[in-house]
Amino acid sequence: MITFKYSIFAKLIFRYANIPATLFLLIYLSSSFLYMFKEWYYVFPFLLNLIIIIMMNRYYFRSYKLFPYKIEINNEKMICSDYFSKSKVQEFYLDDIDLIEGGSLSGTPAKPFYIHTKTNDLIVGISSHMKDHNKLITIILSNVQQEVYDNVLLLAKEISQSNRVLIAKAKKDKKKPIKK
């Protein structure tokens, strides 16, 4: 089995970065709440801080559930462990994967890949910050069912075509320098 892990720095950021950020935002939230009674326009910073806190923590709570920090894989099965709760371990066969989406397949390489299995209705997230994540995706794609592989290939071709159109349009709209 081949093991894939996040670096220590990425692991710290993905697990604990929301704690100090939330504390700082709570300080600003409370100060804008207190000033809100003196001047009405402090409602806007209050709402902005509240929305940022909610969205950031929603992202982190979702990543706690979906992102394993250690993945062991061979040609048949995948074992995901070291979630935020250390006791959680998910094991499934690569034949059970029925959907792969996100990441470079969605047109934004910074987004994580999401793998869905049909038997246990599991969703596993793989971020591009994992060491050798391309190798992991290659192993997964080479061992999934042909139908899933064809869908991924179709999505990749659509993204490639749309990128070509955008590049051609950018070259066409580019202004030519004025010759003297």
LUMMARTOR-506077 format. One line per 4 residues: number of its first residue (from 1); their letters; for each residue z, x, y of N, C-alpha, C. Coordinates in Angstrom, 1 decimal, decimal comma, m for minus. Example, Ala and Ser with C-alpha at 12.3 -4.5 7.8 and 13.67 -1.06 7.14 Angstrom:
% residues 2
1> as> 7,8:13,2:m5,7:7,8:12,3:m4,5:7,8:13,2:m3,3 ~ 7,1:12,8:m2,2:7,1:13,7:m1,1:7,9:12,9:0,0
% end
This chain:
% residues 180
1> mitf> 0,0:0,8:m1,2:0,0:0,0:0,0:0,0:0,9:1,3 ~ m0,7:0,4:2,2:m0,8:1,1:3,5:0,1:0,4:4,5 ~ 0,9:1,2:5,2:1,9:0,6:6,2:1,4:0,8:7,6 ~ 1,5:m0,3:8,4:1,2:m0,2:9,8:2,4:m0,6:10,6
5> kysi> 2,7:0,1:11,6:3,9:m0,2:12,5:3,5:0,0:13,9 ~ 4,3:m0,5:14,8:4,2:m0,3:16,2:5,0:1,0:16,6 ~ 4,6:1,6:17,7:5,4:2,8:18,2:6,7:2,3:18,7 ~ 7,7:3,2:18,8:9,0:2,9:19,2:9,0:2,2:20,6
9> fakl> 8,1:2,8:21,5:8,0:2,3:22,9:7,5:0,9:22,9 ~ 6,4:0,6:22,1:5,8:m0,7:22,1:6,8:m1,7:21,5 ~ 7,5:m1,3:20,5:8,5:m2,1:19,8:9,6:m2,5:20,8 ~ 10,1:m1,6:21,6:11,1:m1,9:22,6:10,6:m2,8:23,7
13> ifry> 9,4:m2,6:24,1:8,8:m3,5:25,1:8,6:m4,9:24,6 ~ 8,0:m5,0:23,4:7,8:m6,4:22,8:9,0:m7,1:22,4 ~ 10,1:m6,4:22,1:11,3:m7,1:21,7:12,3:m7,3:22,9 ~ 12,4:m6,4:23,8:13,6:m6,5:24,7:13,2:m6,5:26,2
17> anip> 11,9:m6,4:26,6:11,6:m6,3:28,0:11,9:m7,5:28,8 ~ 11,9:m8,7:28,1:12,2:m9,9:28,8:13,6:m10,0:29,2 ~ 14,5:m9,3:28,6:16,0:m9,4:29,0:16,2:m8,9:30,4 ~ 15,9:m7,7:30,7:16,2:m7,3:32,1:15,3:m8,0:33,1
21> atlf> 14,1:m8,3:32,7:13,2:m9,0:33,7:13,8:m10,4:34,0 ~ 14,3:m11,1:32,9:14,9:m12,4:33,2:16,1:m12,3:34,0 ~ 16,9:m11,3:33,8:18,1:m11,1:34,6:17,8:m10,9:36,1 ~ 16,8:m10,1:36,4:16,4:m9,9:37,8:15,8:m11,2:38,4
25> lliy> 15,0:m11,9:37,6:14,5:m13,1:38,1:15,5:m14,2:38,3 ~ 16,6:m14,1:37,5:17,7:m15,1:37,7:18,4:m14,8:39,0 ~ 18,6:m13,5:39,3:19,2:m13,2:40,6:18,4:m13,8:41,8 ~ 17,1:m13,6:41,7:16,2:m14,1:42,7:16,2:m15,7:42,7
29> lsss> 16,3:m16,2:41,5:16,3:m17,7:41,4:17,5:m18,2:42,0 ~ 18,7:m17,6:41,8:19,9:m18,1:42,3:20,0:m18,0:43,9 ~ 19,5:m16,8:44,3:19,5:m16,6:45,8:18,5:m17,6:46,5 ~ 17,3:m17,8:45,9:16,4:m18,8:46,5:17,0:m20,2:46,4
33> flym> 17,8:m20,5:45,3:18,4:m21,8:45,2:19,4:m22,0:46,3 ~ 20,2:m21,0:46,6:21,2:m21,1:47,7:20,6:m21,2:49,1 ~ 19,5:m20,4:49,3:18,8:m20,5:50,6:18,0:m21,8:50,7 ~ 17,7:m22,4:49,6:16,9:m23,6:49,7:17,6:m24,7:50,5
37> fkew> 18,9:m24,7:50,5:19,7:m25,7:51,2:19,7:m25,4:52,8 ~ 19,4:m24,2:53,1:19,4:m23,8:54,5:18,0:m24,0:55,1 ~ 17,0:m23,6:54,4:15,6:m23,7:54,8:14,8:m24,3:53,7 ~ 14,0:m25,3:54,0:13,2:m26,0:52,9:12,2:m25,1:52,2
41> yyvf> 11,6:m24,1:52,9:10,5:m23,4:52,3:11,0:m22,4:51,2 ~ 12,3:m22,3:51,0:12,8:m21,5:49,9:12,6:m22,2:48,5 ~ 12,1:m23,5:48,6:11,8:m24,2:47,4:10,7:m23,5:46,6 ~ 9,7:m23,0:47,4:8,6:m22,3:46,7:8,9:m21,1:45,9
45> pfll> 9,7:m20,1:46,5:10,2:m19,0:45,6:11,0:m19,4:44,4 ~ 11,8:m20,5:44,7:12,6:m21,0:43,6:11,7:m21,5:42,4 ~ 10,8:m22,3:42,8:9,9:m22,8:41,7:9,0:m21,7:41,1 ~ 8,6:m20,8:41,9:7,8:m19,7:41,3:8,6:m18,9:40,3
49> nlii> 9,8:m18,5:40,7:10,7:m17,8:39,8:11,0:m18,6:38,5 ~ 11,2:m19,8:38,7:11,5:m20,7:37,5:10,3:m20,8:36,6 ~ 9,1:m20,9:37,1:7,9:m20,9:36,3:7,7:m19,6:35,6 ~ 7,9:m18,5:36,3:7,7:m17,2:35,7:8,7:m17,0:34,6
53> iimm> 10,0:m17,4:34,8:11,0:m17,2:33,7:10,7:m18,0:32,5 ~ 10,2:m19,3:32,7:9,9:m20,1:31,6:8,7:m19,6:30,8 ~ 7,6:m19,2:31,5:6,4:m18,7:30,9:6,7:m17,4:30,1 ~ 7,4:m16,5:30,7:7,6:m15,2:30,1:8,5:m15,4:28,9
57> nryy> 9,5:m16,2:29,0:10,4:m16,3:27,8:9,7:m17,1:26,7 ~ 8,9:m18,1:27,1:8,1:m18,8:26,0:7,2:m17,9:25,3 ~ 6,6:m16,9:26,0:5,7:m15,9:25,3:6,6:m15,1:24,4 ~ 7,7:m14,6:24,8:8,5:m13,7:24,0:9,1:m14,5:22,8
61> frsy> 9,6:m15,7:23,0:10,1:m16,5:21,8:9,0:m16,7:20,8 ~ 7,8:m17,0:21,3:6,6:m17,1:20,3:6,3:m15,8:19,6 ~ 6,4:m14,7:20,3:6,1:m13,4:19,7:7,2:m13,1:18,7 ~ 8,4:m13,5:19,0:9,5:m13,2:18,0:9,2:m13,9:16,7
65> klfp> 8,6:m15,1:16,7:8,3:m15,8:15,5:7,1:m15,3:14,8 ~ 6,1:m14,9:15,5:4,7:m14,6:14,9:4,4:m13,1:14,7 ~ 5,0:m12,2:15,4:4,6:m10,8:15,3:5,6:m10,0:14,4 ~ 5,0:m9,5:13,3:5,8:m8,6:12,5:5,7:m7,2:13,0
69> ykie> 6,7:m6,4:13,0:6,6:m5,0:13,5:6,3:m4,0:12,3 ~ 6,2:m4,5:11,1:5,8:m3,7:10,0:4,9:m4,5:9,1 ~ 3,7:m4,0:8,8:2,8:m4,7:7,9:2,4:m3,7:6,8 ~ 2,6:m4,2:5,6:2,1:m3,4:4,4:0,9:m4,2:3,8
73> inne> m0,1:m3,5:3,5:m1,3:m4,2:3,0:m2,0:m3,4:2,0 ~ m2,6:m4,0:1,0:m3,6:m3,4:0,1:m4,8:m4,4:0,0 ~ m5,6:m4,2:m1,0:m6,8:m5,1:m1,1:m6,5:m6,5:m1,6 ~ m5,3:m6,8:m2,0:m5,0:m8,1:m2,5:m4,1:m8,9:m1,6
77> kmic> m3,0:m8,2:m1,2:m2,0:m9,0:m0,4:m1,5:m8,2:0,8 ~ m0,8:m9,0:1,6:m0,2:m8,5:2,9:1,3:m8,8:2,9 ~ 2,1:m7,9:3,2:3,5:m8,1:3,4:3,9:m7,8:4,8 ~ 4,4:m8,9:5,5:4,8:m8,7:6,9:6,3:m8,8:7,0
81> sdyf> 6,9:m7,8:7,6:8,4:m7,7:7,7:8,8:m7,2:9,1 ~ 10,1:m7,0:9,3:10,6:m6,5:10,5:10,3:m7,3:11,7 ~ 10,5:m8,6:11,5:10,3:m9,6:12,7:11,6:m9,4:13,5 ~ 11,7:m10,2:14,5:12,9:m10,1:15,4:14,2:m10,3:14,5
85> sksk> 14,1:m11,3:13,7:15,2:m11,5:12,7:14,8:m10,6:11,5 ~ 15,6:m9,6:11,2:15,3:m8,6:10,3:15,1:m9,1:8,9 ~ 15,7:m10,3:8,5:15,7:m10,8:7,2:14,4:m11,5:6,8 ~ 13,6:m11,8:7,8:12,4:m12,6:7,6:11,3:m11,7:7,0
89> vqef> 10,7:m12,1:5,9:9,6:m11,3:5,2:8,6:m12,4:4,8 ~ 7,4:m12,2:5,1:6,3:m13,1:4,7:5,3:m12,3:3,8 ~ 5,0:m12,9:2,7:4,0:m12,2:1,8:2,9:m13,3:1,5 ~ 1,7:m12,9:1,6:0,6:m13,7:1,2:m0,6:m12,9:0,7
93> yldd> m1,5:m13,6:0,0:m2,7:m12,9:m0,5:m3,8:m13,0:0,6 ~ m4,6:m12,0:0,6:m5,7:m12,0:1,6:m6,7:m13,1:1,4 ~ m6,8:m13,6:0,1:m7,7:m14,7:m0,2:m7,3:m16,0:0,4 ~ m6,0:m16,1:0,8:m5,4:m17,3:1,3:m5,7:m17,5:2,8
97> idli> m6,3:m16,4:3,5:m6,5:m16,5:4,9:m7,7:m17,4:5,1 ~ m7,5:m18,4:6,0:m8,6:m19,3:6,3:m9,1:m19,3:7,8 ~ m8,4:m18,5:8,6:m8,8:m18,4:10,0:m8,3:m17,1:10,6 ~ m9,2:m16,5:11,3:m8,9:m15,3:12,1:m9,5:m15,5:13,5
101> eggs> m8,6:m15,4:14,5:m9,0:m15,7:15,9:m8,3:m14,8:16,8 ~ m8,8:m14,8:18,1:m8,1:m14,0:19,1:m8,7:m12,6:19,2 ~ m8,0:m11,8:20,0:m8,4:m10,4:20,2:m9,8:m10,3:20,7 ~ m10,5:m9,3:20,2:m11,9:m9,1:20,7:m12,8:m10,2:20,3
105> lsgt> m12,4:m11,1:19,3:m13,2:m12,2:18,9:m13,2:m13,3:19,9 ~ m12,2:m13,3:20,8:m12,1:m14,3:21,8:m12,7:m13,8:23,2 ~ m13,1:m12,6:23,2:m13,7:m12,0:24,4:m12,8:m11,2:25,2 ~ m11,5:m11,2:24,9:m10,5:m10,4:25,6:m9,8:m9,5:24,6
109> pakp> m10,1:m8,3:24,6:m9,5:m7,4:23,6:m8,0:m7,2:23,8 ~ m7,4:m7,5:24,9:m6,0:m7,4:25,1:m5,2:m8,5:24,4 ~ m5,8:m9,6:24,1:m5,1:m10,7:23,4:m4,9:m10,2:21,9 ~ m3,8:m10,8:21,3:m3,6:m10,4:19,9:m4,5:m11,2:19,0
113> fyih> m4,6:m10,7:17,8:m5,3:m11,4:16,7:m4,3:m12,3:16,0 ~ m4,8:m13,5:15,7:m3,9:m14,5:14,9:m4,6:m14,7:13,6 ~ m3,8:m14,6:12,5:m4,3:m14,9:11,2:m3,5:m16,1:10,6 ~ m4,3:m17,0:10,1:m3,7:m18,3:9,6:m4,0:m18,3:8,1
117> tktn> m3,0:m18,7:7,3:m3,2:m18,9:5,9:m3,1:m20,3:5,5 ~ m3,9:m20,7:4,5:m3,9:m22,1:4,2:m2,8:m22,6:3,2 ~ m2,3:m21,7:2,4:m1,4:m22,1:1,4:0,0:m22,4:2,0 ~ 0,5:m21,5:2,7:1,9:m21,7:3,3:1,9:m22,1:4,8
121> dliv> 0,7:m22,2:5,3:0,5:m22,6:6,7:1,2:m21,6:7,6 ~ 1,0:m20,3:7,3:1,6:m19,2:8,1:0,7:m18,7:9,2 ~ 1,3:m18,3:10,3:0,5:m17,7:11,3:1,1:m16,3:11,6 ~ 0,3:m15,3:11,6:0,8:m13,9:11,8:0,0:m13,4:13,0
125> giss> 0,7:m12,8:13,9:0,0:m12,2:15,1:0,0:m10,7:14,9 ~ m1,2:m10,1:15,3:m1,3:m8,6:15,3:m1,8:m8,2:16,7 ~ m1,0:m7,4:17,4:m1,3:m7,0:18,7:m2,2:m5,7:18,7 ~ m3,0:m5,5:19,7:m3,8:m4,3:19,8:m3,0:m3,1:20,0
129> hmkd> m1,7:m3,2:20,3:m0,9:m2,1:20,5:m0,3:m1,5:19,2 ~ m0,6:m2,1:18,1:m0,1:m1,5:16,8:m1,0:m0,3:16,5 ~ m0,3:0,7:15,9:m1,0:1,9:15,6:m2,1:1,6:14,5 ~ m3,3:2,0:14,8:m4,5:1,8:13,8:m4,7:0,3:13,5
133> hnkl> m4,6:m0,5:14,6:m4,8:m1,9:14,3:m6,3:m2,2:13,9 ~ m7,2:m1,4:14,4:m8,6:m1,6:14,0:m8,8:m1,4:12,5 ~ m8,1:m0,4:11,9:m8,1:m0,2:10,5:m7,5:m1,3:9,7 ~ m6,5:m1,9:10,3:m5,8:m3,1:9,6:m6,8:m4,3:9,6
137> itii> m7,4:m4,5:10,8:m8,3:m5,6:10,9:m9,5:m5,4:9,9 ~ m10,0:m4,2:9,8:m11,1:m3,9:8,9:m10,7:m4,1:7,4 ~ m9,5:m3,8:7,0:m9,0:m4,0:5,7:m8,9:m5,5:5,4 ~ m8,4:m6,3:6,4:m8,3:m7,7:6,3:m9,7:m8,3:6,1
141> lsnv> m10,6:m8,0:7,0:m11,9:m8,6:7,0:m12,7:m8,2:5,8 ~ m12,5:m7,1:5,2:m13,2:m6,7:4,0:m12,7:m7,4:2,7 ~ m11,5:m8,0:2,8:m11,0:m8,7:1,6:m10,7:m10,2:1,8 ~ m11,2:m10,8:2,9:m11,0:m12,2:3,0:m12,2:m12,9:2,3
145> qqev> m12,2:m14,2:2,2:m13,2:m15,0:1,6:m14,5:m14,8:2,5 ~ m15,7:m15,0:1,9:m16,9:m14,8:2,5:m17,1:m15,8:3,7 ~ m16,6:m17,0:3,5:m16,8:m18,0:4,5:m16,0:m17,6:5,8 ~ m14,8:m17,1:5,7:m14,0:m16,7:6,8:m14,7:m15,5:7,5
149> ydnv> m15,2:m14,5:6,7:m15,9:m13,4:7,2:m17,1:m13,8:8,0 ~ m17,8:m14,7:7,5:m19,0:m15,2:8,2:m18,7:m15,9:9,5 ~ m17,6:m16,6:9,6:m17,1:m17,3:10,8:m16,7:m16,2:11,9 ~ m16,0:m15,2:11,4:m15,7:m14,1:12,3:m16,9:m13,4:12,8
153> llla> m17,9:m13,1:12,0:m19,1:m12,4:12,3:m19,9:m13,3:13,4 ~ m19,9:m14,6:13,2:m20,6:m15,5:14,1:m19,9:m15,5:15,5 ~ m18,6:m15,5:15,5:m17,9:m15,4:16,8:m18,2:m14,1:17,5 ~ m18,2:m13,0:16,7:m18,5:m11,7:17,3:m19,9:m11,6:17,9
157> keis> m20,8:m12,2:17,2:m22,2:m12,2:17,7:m22,3:m13,1:19,0 ~ m21,6:m14,2:19,0:m21,6:m15,0:20,3:m21,0:m14,3:21,4 ~ m19,9:m13,5:21,2:m19,3:m12,7:22,3:m20,3:m11,6:22,7 ~ m20,9:m11,0:21,8:m21,9:m9,9:22,1:m23,0:m10,5:22,9
161> qsnr> m23,6:m11,6:22,6:m24,7:m12,3:23,3:m24,2:m12,6:24,7 ~ m23,0:m13,2:24,9:m22,6:m13,5:26,2:m22,3:m12,3:27,1 ~ m21,8:m11,2:26,4:m21,7:m10,0:27,2:m23,0:m9,4:27,6 ~ m24,0:m9,5:26,8:m25,3:m9,0:27,2:m25,9:m9,8:28,4
165> vlia> m25,7:m11,1:28,4:m26,2:m11,9:29,5:m25,4:m11,5:30,8 ~ m24,1:m11,3:30,7:m23,4:m11,0:31,9:m23,8:m9,6:32,4 ~ m24,0:m8,6:31,5:m24,4:m7,3:31,9:m25,8:m7,4:32,6 ~ m26,7:m8,1:31,9:m28,1:m8,2:32,5:m28,0:m8,9:33,9
169> kakk> m27,2:m9,9:34,1:m27,0:m10,6:35,3:m26,4:m9,6:36,4 ~ m25,5:m8,8:36,0:m24,9:m7,8:36,9:m25,9:m6,8:37,3 ~ m26,7:m6,3:36,4:m27,7:m5,4:36,8:m28,8:m6,0:37,7 ~ m29,1:m7,2:37,5:m30,1:m7,9:38,3:m29,6:m8,1:39,7
173> dkkk> m28,3:m8,5:39,9:m27,7:m8,8:41,2:m27,3:m7,5:41,9 ~ m27,4:m6,4:41,3:m27,0:m5,2:42,0:m27,9:m4,8:43,1 ~ m27,4:m4,6:44,3:m28,2:m4,3:45,4:m28,8:m2,9:45,3 ~ m30,0:m2,7:45,7:m30,6:m1,4:45,7:m30,4:m0,8:47,1
177> pikk> m30,2:0,6:47,0:m29,9:1,3:48,3:m31,2:1,2:49,2 ~ m30,9:1,3:50,5:m32,0:1,3:51,5:m32,5:2,7:51,6 ~ m33,8:2,9:51,5:m34,4:4,2:51,7:m34,8:4,4:53,1 ~ m34,6:5,6:53,6:m34,9:5,9:55,0:m36,2:6,6:55,1
% end
